[in-house]
Amino acid sequence: MQNFAFANVEDSAQHPKKWRYRGESEMPVTVNCDMGESFGLWRMGDDAGLMPLIHIANVACGFHASDYDHMRATVRLAKQHGVKVGAHPSLPDLQGFGRREMKMGREEMANCLIYQIGALCGFLRAEGMALNHIKPHGSLYGMAARQEDIAQAVCDAADIYGVPLLGMTGTLHETIYPARGHAFVAEFYGDLEYRADGSLIVTREHDAKDPDLMAARVLRAITHGVGTAIDGSDIPVRCDSVCIHSDTPNALDIARAVRAALT
């Protein structure tokens, strides 16, 4: 099994700075980004601008976005900047960008994920890179947070590839993934709002956010384990990695502000 470790490294464009998290031992906080989401002649996000600002890339695998050419190009871009690459598989929903739920059984879901992750692994192998992690996309991410059979299907696929899983604290991600023997990397979202119950507010299209406000929220999440819900209340969070979406209109500004705050 591959190790997902960032210990004993200095802060740089490729390596995350270490932070002391809620009284625990020092641990690195990374910036991750969902990217490689263009398709054919259609372009989504500024991958070239974002890649130097992140530590790990979640690369679309063709079912909600991307195709073979964009997957190869994104892997090459990540390699150029020393960024680790993980798979960002989705429900088979190109039209809805993977942000509409579908009913699929555990075995079919696992097969759907194995298929997509395997495709990305081929491009990684072609570039001499290894798969770093798996992070389900969009509605699949939310389904795995609430539905045990879907969370188990994610683990069924991860069993094959032997890499950590990115997910949200306070959900089935945090209980089922480790119970199945998979390293769990808790995300905090630097460009989305949270409900008072700690769940994410995910829209089909993301709105621009105030970069400085988002950076301040990220720091609070890291240092105090507290997030701010849309109604202004405090919610418990955990932040091993900060996620920024490439399709957020001002993703580049948010990424710069977050990196500056973490420096």
C-alpha positions in Angstrom: 0.0 0.0 0.0 1.2 3.5 -0.9 1.9 5.9 2.0 0.1 9.2 2.1 2.7 11.1 4.2 4.0 14.7 4.1 6.1 14.6 7.2 9.6 16.1 7.4 9.1 18.6 4.6 9.4 22.4 4.3 6.8 24.7 3.0 7.1 25.3 -0.8 4.8 25.2 -3.8 5.0 21.4 -3.7 5.2 20.8 0.1 2.7 21.9 2.7 3.6 23.9 5.8 3.1 22.1 9.2 0.5 23.3 11.5 -0.4 22.4 15.1 -4.0 21.3 15.0 -6.2 21.7 18.1 -3.4 20.7 20.5 -2.3 17.7 18.5 1.2 17.0 17.2 2.3 19.0 14.1 0.7 17.8 10.9 0.8 19.2 7.4 -2.2 20.9 5.9 -2.4 20.6 2.1 -4.3 22.5 -0.5 -6.2 20.3 -3.0 -8.1 21.2 -6.1 -10.8 19.4 -8.3 -9.5 19.9 -11.8 -8.9 18.5 -15.2 -12.6 19.1 -15.9 -12.5 20.4 -19.4 -14.0 18.3 -22.2 -13.1 18.3 -25.9 -13.1 22.0 -27.0 -15.0 23.1 -23.9 -12.8 24.6 -21.2 -13.5 24.6 -17.4 -11.2 26.3 -14.9 -7.7 27.7 -15.0 -5.7 24.6 -14.3 -2.4 26.1 -15.4 -2.9 29.0 -13.0 -4.0 26.9 -10.1 -1.5 24.0 -10.3 1.5 26.0 -8.9 -0.7 26.9 -5.8 -1.7 23.5 -4.7 -0.2 20.3 -3.3 -2.5 17.6 -4.6 -4.8 17.5 -7.6 -8.1 15.6 -7.8 -8.3 14.8 -11.5 -11.6 14.1 -13.2 -11.8 10.7 -14.8 -14.2 11.1 -17.7 -17.7 10.5 -16.2 -18.6 14.0 -15.0 -16.0 15.9 -17.1 -12.7 15.4 -18.8 -11.6 13.0 -21.6 -8.4 11.1 -22.5 -6.6 14.1 -23.8 -7.4 16.3 -20.9 -6.6 13.6 -18.4 -3.2 13.2 -19.9 -2.6 16.9 -20.1 -3.6 17.4 -16.5 -1.3 14.6 -15.3 1.6 16.1 -17.2 0.8 19.6 -15.8 0.8 18.2 -12.2 4.1 16.4 -12.8 5.6 19.6 -14.1 4.8 21.4 -10.8 5.5 18.5 -8.5 1.9 18.1 -7.5 0.6 14.7 -6.4 -2.4 13.3 -8.3 -5.5 11.5 -7.1 -8.6 10.2 -8.8 -11.8 12.2 -8.8 -14.4 9.7 -10.0 -18.0 10.5 -10.4 -21.5 9.2 -11.1 -21.9 8.7 -14.9 -23.4 12.2 -15.5 -21.7 14.4 -18.0 -24.8 16.4 -18.7 -25.2 17.3 -15.0 -21.5 17.5 -14.2 -21.9 14.7 -11.6 -24.0 17.0 -9.4 -27.2 15.0 -9.7 -27.8 11.9 -7.6 -28.4 8.5 -9.2 -29.6 5.1 -7.8 -26.9 2.5 -8.2 -26.2 -0.7 -6.2 -23.0 -1.3 -4.3 -21.4 -3.6 -6.9 -22.3 -1.4 -9.9 -21.0 1.6 -8.1 -17.7 -0.1 -7.2 -17.3 -1.2 -10.8 -18.0 2.4 -12.0 -15.3 3.7 -9.7 -12.7 1.0 -10.6 -13.2 1.7 -14.3 -12.6 5.4 -13.9 -9.7 5.2 -11.5 -8.0 2.5 -13.7 -8.1 4.9 -16.6 -6.3 7.6 -14.6 -3.8 5.1 -13.4 -2.9 4.4 -17.0 -2.0 8.0 -17.6 -0.1 8.2 -14.3 1.9 5.2 -15.2 2.7 6.7 -18.6 4.2 9.7 -16.8 6.1 7.7 -14.2 3.7 8.8 -11.4 1.8 7.0 -8.8 -1.9 7.4 -7.7 -1.9 9.4 -4.5 -5.5 9.2 -3.3 -9.1 8.9 -4.3 -11.8 11.6 -3.8 -15.3 11.0 -5.1 -16.9 13.9 -7.0 -20.0 15.9 -6.4 -23.2 14.0 -5.6 -21.3 10.8 -5.2 -19.2 12.4 -2.5 -22.4 13.4 -0.7 -24.1 10.0 -1.2 -21.0 8.3 0.3 -21.3 10.7 3.3 -24.9 9.5 4.1 -25.4 6.1 2.5 -23.5 3.1 3.9 -23.7 1.0 0.8 -22.2 3.8 -1.3 -19.4 4.4 1.3 -18.7 0.7 1.2 -18.6 0.8 -2.6 -16.0 3.5 -2.5 -14.0 1.4 -0.1 -14.4 -1.7 -2.4 -12.7 0.3 -5.2 -10.1 1.8 -2.8 -9.2 -1.8 -1.7 -7.8 -2.4 -5.2 -5.7 0.7 -5.4 -4.5 0.9 -1.8 -4.5 4.7 -1.4 -6.1 7.1 1.1 -9.6 8.5 0.7 -10.5 12.2 1.0 -13.7 13.1 2.7 -15.6 15.1 5.4 -15.5 14.8 9.1 -18.8 14.0 10.9 -20.0 11.8 8.1 -19.7 8.1 7.1 -16.5 9.0 5.3 -14.9 9.4 8.8 -16.3 6.1 10.2 -16.5 3.7 7.3 -13.3 4.5 5.5 -11.0 3.9 8.5 -13.0 0.9 9.6 -12.3 -0.6 6.2 -8.5 0.0 6.7 -8.2 3.1 4.5 -6.4 6.3 5.6 -8.9 9.1 5.9 -7.9 12.7 5.0 -10.4 15.2 6.3 -11.2 18.2 4.0 -12.4 21.7 4.7 -13.9 23.6 1.8 -12.4 26.9 1.1 -15.0 28.0 -1.4 -18.3 26.6 -0.2 -20.8 27.4 2.5 -21.8 25.0 5.3 -25.2 24.5 6.9 -25.7 24.7 10.6 -25.7 20.9 10.8 -22.2 20.8 9.3 -23.2 19.6 5.8 -22.0 21.3 2.7 -24.2 23.5 0.5 -23.4 22.3 -3.0 -24.9 24.0 -6.0 -24.8 23.0 -9.7 -22.8 26.2 -10.3 -20.5 27.7 -7.7 -20.6 31.4 -6.8 -17.5 33.6 -6.3 -16.4 34.0 -2.7 -14.5 36.7 -0.8 -10.9 35.4 -0.9 -9.8 37.0 2.4 -12.9 35.8 4.2 -12.4 32.3 2.9 -8.7 32.3 3.9 -9.7 33.5 7.4 -12.2 30.7 7.7 -9.5 28.2 6.6 -7.1 29.4 9.3 -9.9 29.1 11.9 -10.7 25.6 10.8 -7.0 24.6 11.1 -6.2 26.2 14.4 -9.4 25.9 16.3 -11.3 23.1 14.5 -14.3 25.5 14.1 -16.1 26.5 10.9 -18.8 29.2 10.3 -22.2 28.1 9.0 -24.2 30.2 6.6 -26.4 31.3 9.6 -23.3 32.6 11.4 -23.2 29.7 14.0 -20.1 27.7 14.8 -19.7 24.1 13.6 -17.1 21.5 14.4 -14.8 20.8 11.5 -11.4 19.2 10.8 -8.9 20.3 8.2 -6.2 18.0 7.0 -6.6 19.4 3.5 -8.3 22.5 2.1 -10.3 22.0 -1.1 -10.8 24.6 -3.8 -12.9 23.9 -6.9 -11.4 24.9 -10.2 -14.9 25.8 -11.5 -15.5 28.5 -8.7 -15.4 31.8 -10.7 -12.5 33.3 -8.7 -10.8 30.1 -7.7 -7.4 31.5 -8.5 -7.9 34.5 -6.1 -9.1 32.2 -3.4 -6.2 29.8 -3.8 -3.7 32.6 -3.6 -5.3 34.0 -0.5 -5.3 30.6 1.2 -1.7 29.8 0.3 -0.7 33.2 1.6 -2.5 32.6 4.8 -0.8 29.2 5.2 2.7 30.6 4.6 
